[in-house]
């Protein structure tokens, strides 16, 4: 006897909807409607998965399909909103392309919040936050997340350290060395953040200020010098492994 096909199929497209979802009709417009109608070639009766960052993931069925809008019927909740690991990524902005990659990986690796940190050697001081948010939404759609990381306004390093909650560990990749990251992160469970400096590294004064923060934990990411975006991804992966998210 043939097996019953999975429903909805694994190939079902996923879209982020910025307003709360519930059973009933929903109109999708603009670029998302174009994607479903023209790229995915959806037809009436086809399924689509929707998530809103608050209530989880929902199944919807296409009903009326136009060129720039379509109507779907939200039918059932497939999954509740995920439990997000309490990890922030605090990183100096990088050049376009590398910063886009960085926020995508922060989403894929499970970060709860991304905080751009302005330092003395930061090469980029103006960010297109809408573009970065769009990259994180696309990453969430592709990797199966039901929550999109929050993106904070850029903040200066001095202000970040001044207002830091001592209950949140601040693991920072110290080029001068520190405890092996995995051991240090296992020894300090609970809410955490990872601080990554700019492409030129922290200045001596900045490194001194970070060390003076009571929550700061200097860590080493191995014997090789990593680029800032590589260091951020590596540190997040180590923290997820240490915290049991992996």
C-alpha positions in Angstrom: 0.0 0.0 0.0 1.6 3.3 -1.0 2.6 5.7 1.7 0.4 8.8 2.3 2.3 11.9 1.0 3.4 14.3 3.8 1.1 17.3 4.1 2.1 20.0 3.7 5.0 18.9 1.4 8.5 19.7 2.4 8.8 21.9 -0.6 6.0 24.2 0.6 7.2 27.9 0.6 7.5 29.8 3.8 6.8 33.5 4.3 7.1 35.9 7.2 4.0 38.0 7.8 4.6 41.1 10.0 1.1 41.0 11.7 -0.4 38.4 14.0 -1.8 35.3 12.3 -5.0 33.5 13.1 -7.4 31.2 11.2 -9.3 33.0 8.4 -8.6 34.8 5.1 -5.5 36.8 4.6 -4.4 39.0 1.7 -0.8 38.9 0.6 0.5 41.8 -1.5 3.5 43.2 -3.2 6.8 41.3 -3.5 5.6 38.4 -1.5 2.5 37.9 -3.8 4.8 38.2 -6.8 7.1 35.6 -5.4 4.2 33.1 -4.7 2.4 33.7 -8.0 5.2 34.3 -10.5 8.2 32.5 -9.0 6.6 29.6 -7.2 3.7 29.4 -9.7 1.1 28.8 -6.9 -2.3 27.7 -7.9 -5.6 27.7 -6.0 -5.5 24.9 -3.4 -1.7 25.0 -3.0 -0.3 25.3 0.5 2.0 28.0 2.0 3.5 28.2 5.4 3.3 31.5 7.2 4.9 32.8 10.4 4.7 36.1 12.2 7.4 36.0 14.9 4.9 35.9 17.7 2.3 33.0 17.3 4.4 30.4 15.4 3.9 28.8 12.0 0.6 28.4 10.2 -0.7 26.5 7.2 -2.5 28.5 4.6 -4.2 27.5 1.4 -4.1 29.7 -1.7 -7.6 30.8 -2.9 -7.6 33.8 -5.3 -4.4 34.5 -7.1 -3.6 37.7 -9.0 -0.4 39.3 -10.3 0.2 41.6 -7.3 -2.0 40.1 -4.6 -3.4 36.8 -3.6 -5.8 35.6 -0.9 -5.0 32.6 1.3 -7.1 30.9 3.9 -5.1 30.3 7.1 -6.3 26.9 8.3 -4.3 25.6 11.3 -1.2 26.2 13.4 1.6 23.9 12.5 4.1 24.9 15.3 4.1 27.3 18.2 6.8 30.0 18.3 10.2 28.6 19.0 12.0 29.0 22.3 14.8 31.3 21.3 18.2 30.9 23.0 19.0 34.1 25.1 22.0 35.1 23.0 22.8 38.5 21.6 25.4 39.3 18.9 27.0 42.6 19.5 29.3 43.3 16.6 31.0 46.2 14.9 29.4 46.9 11.5 31.2 45.6 8.5 31.2 46.6 4.9 28.2 45.9 2.8 28.1 42.2 1.8 30.0 41.0 4.8 27.5 42.6 7.2 24.6 41.1 5.2 26.2 37.7 5.5 26.8 38.2 9.3 23.1 39.0 10.1 22.0 36.1 8.0 24.2 33.7 10.0 23.1 35.3 13.3 19.6 34.3 12.4 20.5 30.8 11.1 22.5 30.1 14.3 19.6 31.1 16.6 20.5 34.6 17.9 17.8 36.5 19.7 19.1 40.0 19.1 21.7 41.7 16.9 23.3 44.9 18.2 25.6 46.9 15.9 28.4 48.4 18.0 30.3 51.5 16.9 34.0 51.4 17.9 37.0 53.7 17.1 38.0 51.5 14.2 34.6 50.8 12.8 34.7 51.4 9.0 31.0 51.7 8.6 29.0 54.1 10.7 25.7 54.3 8.8 23.6 51.1 8.3 20.5 50.4 6.3 18.6 48.6 9.1 15.7 47.8 6.8 18.0 46.0 4.4 19.6 44.0 7.2 16.2 43.1 8.6 15.1 41.9 5.2 18.2 39.6 5.1 17.3 38.2 8.5 13.7 37.6 7.4 14.9 35.7 4.3 17.2 33.6 6.5 14.4 32.8 8.9 12.1 31.8 6.0 14.8 29.4 4.6 16.1 27.9 7.8 12.7 27.2 9.5 12.8 29.7 12.3 9.5 31.0 13.6 11.1 34.1 15.1 13.2 36.8 13.5 16.1 38.3 15.6 15.5 41.8 16.9 17.8 44.4 15.3 18.9 47.2 17.6 19.9 50.7 16.7 23.7 51.1 16.4 25.2 52.0 19.8 28.7 53.2 20.8 30.8 50.8 22.6 31.1 53.1 25.7 27.4 53.3 26.0 26.9 49.6 25.6 29.4 48.9 28.4 28.0 51.6 30.6 24.5 50.2 30.5 25.4 46.5 30.5 23.3 44.2 32.7 25.8 42.3 34.8 23.6 39.3 34.8 24.3 38.8 31.0 27.7 37.3 30.3 29.6 39.3 27.7 32.0 36.9 25.9 34.4 38.9 23.7 36.9 37.5 21.3 40.1 39.0 22.7 43.0 39.0 20.2 45.4 39.0 23.2 44.0 35.7 24.3 41.6 34.3 26.8 40.1 31.1 28.0 39.1 28.5 25.3 35.6 29.6 24.2 33.9 26.3 24.7 35.1 25.9 28.3 34.4 29.5 29.2 30.9 29.4 27.8 30.0 26.1 29.6 31.3 27.6 32.9 28.9 30.7 32.5 25.5 29.4 31.6 22.5 31.7 31.2 21.8 34.9 29.3 24.8 35.9 27.2 26.1 38.1 24.5 29.1 37.8 22.1 31.1 41.0 21.4 33.1 41.1 18.2 35.3 44.0 17.3 35.8 45.7 13.9 38.1 44.6 11.1 41.0 46.4 12.7 40.3 45.1 16.2 39.7 47.0 19.4 42.0 49.8 20.3 44.1 49.3 23.6 41.8 51.8 25.4 38.7 49.9 24.2 40.1 46.6 25.2 40.8 48.0 28.7 37.2 49.3 28.9 35.8 45.9 27.9 38.0 44.1 30.5 36.7 46.5 33.1 33.1 45.5 32.5 32.1 43.1 35.4 30.2 40.8 33.0 33.1 40.6 30.4 34.7 37.2 29.8 37.6 37.2 27.3 37.7 34.1 25.2 40.0 32.6 22.5 38.6 31.3 19.2 41.7 29.2 18.4 45.2 29.7 17.2 44.3 31.5 13.9 43.4 35.1 13.3 39.8 35.1 12.1 38.0 37.8 10.1 35.4 39.6 12.1 32.4 37.9 10.4 34.1 34.5 10.7 34.8 35.1 14.4 31.2 36.1 15.1 29.8 32.9 13.4 32.4 30.7 15.2 31.6 32.2 18.6 27.9 31.8 18.2 28.3 28.2 17.1 30.4 27.5 20.1 27.9 29.1 22.5 25.0 27.1 21.0 27.0 23.9 21.4 27.9 24.8 25.0 24.3 25.8 25.9 22.8 22.6 24.5 20.9 24.3 21.6 22.8 21.9 19.3 
